[in-house]
Structures are given as C-alpha cells and as structure tokens.
Amino acid sequence: MAESPFIVDVTRENYAQVMEASFQVPVLVDFWASWCQPCHALMPVLAKLADEYQGKFLLGKLNTEDEQEIAAQFGIRSIPNVKLFRNGQPVDEFMGALPENAVREFIDRHVARESDAAVQQAREQLSAGNADAAIALLDEAREADPDNPRVILTLAQAQVAAGDTAAAEETLTSLPASEQEKPEVASLRSHLFFEGQLADAPAAAELEARLAADADDHEALHLLALRKVVGQDYDAAVELLLQLMQKDRSFGDDAGRNTLLKVFELLGDDPRVGQYRRRMASLLY
C-alpha cells in the first residue's frame, strides 16, 4: 500500500501524538492483525477513503499483535474493530469488514462538511431566538447537502422552536437509521411527544386555577406537568408528576410514572436525572 500523508501506523511511540491529532480532525483507528482476512479486505477501503477525503480525517492502523497493550486498553476482542476518536476519546465504532458505502456513511457522520458552516450559523440564530432565520439557512444548506445529518437534526430543532412540530416530525424521519438512536434525536422526539400531548390543552393559568379549586383534579395536575416540561421547568414538572404518582397510580394508566420516564429520556445525561430517579423509586418500592 502506497504511503499516504493521511494514514499512519499507530504504535506505543506515537500513540499520544495520534490522539493529539484527534483534537483537530477525527481519527479513525483500525485495529487489525496479519492473520485476519476480513482485516485485509477492509484495509484498502479505509485507505481509499482516507486519500479521497484529503485530510478531513486521519486513518491510524494499529496491529493488535504488536500493540497488545493498547488493544487491551480499548477492550478489543474481535477484529477488525474500527474506532473513531475525537478530542482524545472514542466516540463511535464499527466492527467487521463493512462495504465501502457503509464505511463512507460512518465517516460522513463525523467529518466536517461545507454545510456545517450553515449549521453553526443556524445555531447562533436559534440562540438569539430567530427560529425562522435558522430554518431559512438550513433549508438552503439541505438543498446543497441533503445527506448531512447535522443539517437535518438542527433543522428539526429549529422547526420545533418555530412551533411547527409536524414539520419537525417529518424532518426527523429523513435521518438515516444510524442516527435515529442518538441521544440528541431521542431527546428531540421526547420533546415532540410532550408537545403532542398538549394539543388543545388549557393554558397553564387555567390549569393552576383548576388545581386551586380541586387539588385532586388529576387531569389538571398531569397537563400542568406537561406544560412545565415544554417550558423547560423540569424541577417543577417532576414535583407535579411525583404528586400524581402519590395521589393516583391508576390515572391514565400510571401516567405519572410513564411521563417521568419520558422526562428522563428527554434530559438524557443531565445530572438531575439520577436524583429524579431515586425520588421516583422511593415511591415505587
């Protein structure tokens, strides 16, 4: 295989340098061995793409026979195993000799693309409260680069911010299967679930008035909790849902508990989730 500036053999001596490179571009490390026939089938595919992408990612080849300590560090038990590193940490991987189109799709999820500039601009517009401007930027970017998952996801987020949940649902369906289970996608789907639950629901003030008149109005309690979730007042939402669990587990087929689980899904790895789960568990057991 011809030498390439975009391919490097990873050894103990240069491992730290290779990881340092992952702060600049994605680093794809191919864990292989000389006796592994699937490894030999995959390697030319990776090399071809490394040259084709011209430095948008760095390909590292790590011989697991020669570098057993590094392979053990990452729990390599079967090969080929290809891990993608960003900022010194593995963030994605695949195993086996995938066909070129599948490897290309894997890489495209991580390498920089021209349309990513529009994604960054759109996020700035969203932070400033300009959802319509963000959508305009992303629609143009999607027309030029329809397969960029970052464009698609950010467009769905902008559509939610603009109040067009139906469009956001449709946009999310166009994400490839490999993206559908990502935490940020699951979180957005959870948000859409809560928005859908509030269709034709009374405003928060009316729900609060109903509860003031009747503390056992479980429907009002549940709907107010949903309003708090959509308004991102998660502490208040959890308090209301815990109250609902305490008052009536049978309401809405245990709506308090099931809605709490949706809140946990929405929040992902938010540190508050552990505390919320413990409080829920204390009511269950």
HUMO-V601705 format. One record per backbone hydrogen bond with DSSP energy under -1.0 kcal/mol. NH is the residue of the N-H (numbers start at 1). CO is the residue of the C=O. E is the energy in kcal/mol with one decimal. If there is no record, write none. Layout:
BEGIN
nh->NH co->CO e->E
nh->NH co->CO e->E
END
This chain:
BEGIN
nh->7 co->4 e->-1.4
nh->8 co->59 e->-2.6
nh->10 co->61 e->-2.8
nh->15 co->11 e->-1.3
nh->18 co->14 e->-2.3
nh->19 co->15 e->-2.4
nh->20 co->16 e->-2.0
nh->21 co->17 e->-1.6
nh->23 co->20 e->-1.6
nh->24 co->21 e->-2.0
nh->25 co->21 e->-2.1
nh->27 co->85 e->-2.2
nh->28 co->58 e->-3.1
nh->29 co->83 e->-3.2
nh->30 co->60 e->-3.5
nh->31 co->81 e->-2.9
nh->32 co->62 e->-2.5
nh->36 co->33 e->-1.3
nh->40 co->36 e->-1.5
nh->41 co->37 e->-1.6
nh->42 co->38 e->-2.1
nh->43 co->39 e->-2.4
nh->46 co->42 e->-2.1
nh->47 co->43 e->-2.5
nh->48 co->44 e->-2.4
nh->49 co->45 e->-2.1
nh->50 co->46 e->-2.4
nh->51 co->47 e->-2.0
nh->52 co->48 e->-2.3
nh->53 co->49 e->-2.7
nh->56 co->53 e->-1.1
nh->58 co->26 e->-2.4
nh->59 co->6 e->-2.7
nh->60 co->28 e->-3.6
nh->61 co->8 e->-2.7
nh->62 co->30 e->-2.8
nh->64 co->32 e->-3.3
nh->67 co->63 e->-2.5
nh->71 co->67 e->-2.1
nh->72 co->68 e->-2.5
nh->73 co->69 e->-1.8
nh->74 co->70 e->-1.3
nh->75 co->72 e->-1.6
nh->76 co->71 e->-2.4
nh->81 co->31 e->-1.5
nh->82 co->94 e->-3.0
nh->83 co->29 e->-2.3
nh->84 co->92 e->-3.1
nh->85 co->27 e->-3.2
nh->86 co->89 e->-2.6
nh->87 co->22 e->-2.2
nh->89 co->86 e->-1.9
nh->91 co->84 e->-3.2
nh->92 co->84 e->-1.1
nh->94 co->82 e->-2.2
nh->96 co->80 e->-2.6
nh->98 co->96 e->-1.6
nh->103 co->99 e->-2.2
nh->104 co->100 e->-2.8
nh->105 co->101 e->-2.0
nh->106 co->102 e->-2.1
nh->107 co->103 e->-2.5
nh->108 co->104 e->-2.8
nh->110 co->107 e->-2.3
nh->111 co->107 e->-2.0
nh->116 co->113 e->-1.8
nh->117 co->114 e->-1.5
nh->119 co->115 e->-1.4
nh->120 co->116 e->-2.2
nh->121 co->117 e->-2.2
nh->122 co->118 e->-2.7
nh->123 co->119 e->-2.4
nh->124 co->120 e->-1.8
nh->125 co->121 e->-2.0
nh->126 co->122 e->-2.5
nh->127 co->123 e->-2.3
nh->128 co->124 e->-1.3
nh->129 co->126 e->-1.6
nh->130 co->125 e->-3.2
nh->134 co->130 e->-1.9
nh->135 co->131 e->-2.5
nh->136 co->132 e->-2.1
nh->137 co->133 e->-2.0
nh->138 co->134 e->-2.3
nh->139 co->135 e->-2.7
nh->140 co->136 e->-1.7
nh->141 co->137 e->-2.0
nh->142 co->138 e->-2.7
nh->143 co->139 e->-1.7
nh->144 co->140 e->-1.5
nh->145 co->141 e->-2.4
nh->148 co->145 e->-1.4
nh->152 co->148 e->-1.9
nh->153 co->149 e->-2.6
nh->154 co->150 e->-2.0
nh->155 co->151 e->-2.2
nh->156 co->152 e->-2.2
nh->157 co->153 e->-2.2
nh->158 co->154 e->-2.3
nh->159 co->155 e->-2.5
nh->160 co->156 e->-2.1
nh->161 co->157 e->-2.2
nh->162 co->158 e->-1.8
nh->163 co->160 e->-1.5
nh->164 co->159 e->-2.6
nh->165 co->163 e->-1.2
nh->168 co->164 e->-1.8
nh->169 co->165 e->-2.5
nh->170 co->166 e->-2.0
nh->171 co->167 e->-2.6
nh->172 co->168 e->-2.4
nh->173 co->169 e->-1.4
nh->174 co->171 e->-1.5
nh->175 co->172 e->-1.7
nh->179 co->176 e->-2.0
nh->182 co->179 e->-1.7
nh->186 co->182 e->-2.5
nh->187 co->183 e->-2.6
nh->188 co->184 e->-1.7
nh->189 co->185 e->-2.5
nh->190 co->186 e->-2.1
nh->191 co->187 e->-2.1
nh->192 co->188 e->-2.3
nh->193 co->189 e->-2.1
nh->194 co->190 e->-2.1
nh->195 co->191 e->-2.3
nh->196 co->192 e->-2.5
nh->197 co->193 e->-1.9
nh->199 co->196 e->-1.4
nh->201 co->198 e->-2.4
nh->207 co->203 e->-2.0
nh->208 co->204 e->-2.6
nh->209 co->205 e->-2.0
nh->210 co->206 e->-2.1
nh->211 co->207 e->-2.0
nh->212 co->208 e->-2.0
nh->213 co->209 e->-1.7
nh->214 co->210 e->-2.0
nh->217 co->214 e->-1.8
nh->218 co->216 e->-1.7
nh->221 co->217 e->-2.1
nh->222 co->218 e->-2.4
nh->223 co->219 e->-2.7
nh->224 co->220 e->-2.5
nh->225 co->221 e->-1.8
nh->226 co->222 e->-2.0
nh->227 co->223 e->-2.3
nh->228 co->224 e->-2.2
nh->229 co->225 e->-2.1
nh->230 co->226 e->-2.5
nh->231 co->227 e->-1.9
nh->232 co->229 e->-2.1
nh->233 co->228 e->-2.9
nh->234 co->232 e->-1.2
nh->237 co->233 e->-2.1
nh->238 co->234 e->-2.7
nh->239 co->235 e->-2.1
nh->240 co->236 e->-2.1
nh->241 co->237 e->-2.3
nh->242 co->238 e->-2.6
nh->243 co->239 e->-2.0
nh->244 co->240 e->-2.1
nh->245 co->241 e->-2.2
nh->246 co->242 e->-2.2
nh->247 co->243 e->-2.4
nh->248 co->244 e->-2.8
nh->253 co->250 e->-1.7
nh->255 co->251 e->-2.9
nh->258 co->254 e->-2.4
nh->259 co->255 e->-2.4
nh->260 co->256 e->-1.9
nh->261 co->257 e->-2.1
nh->262 co->258 e->-1.4
nh->263 co->259 e->-2.1
nh->264 co->260 e->-2.4
nh->265 co->261 e->-1.9
nh->266 co->262 e->-2.3
nh->267 co->263 e->-2.3
nh->268 co->264 e->-1.3
nh->270 co->267 e->-1.6
nh->273 co->270 e->-1.9
nh->276 co->272 e->-2.5
nh->277 co->273 e->-2.9
nh->278 co->274 e->-2.0
nh->279 co->275 e->-1.9
nh->280 co->276 e->-2.2
nh->281 co->277 e->-2.8
nh->282 co->278 e->-1.8
nh->283 co->280 e->-1.1
nh->284 co->280 e->-1.0
nh->285 co->281 e->-2.3
END
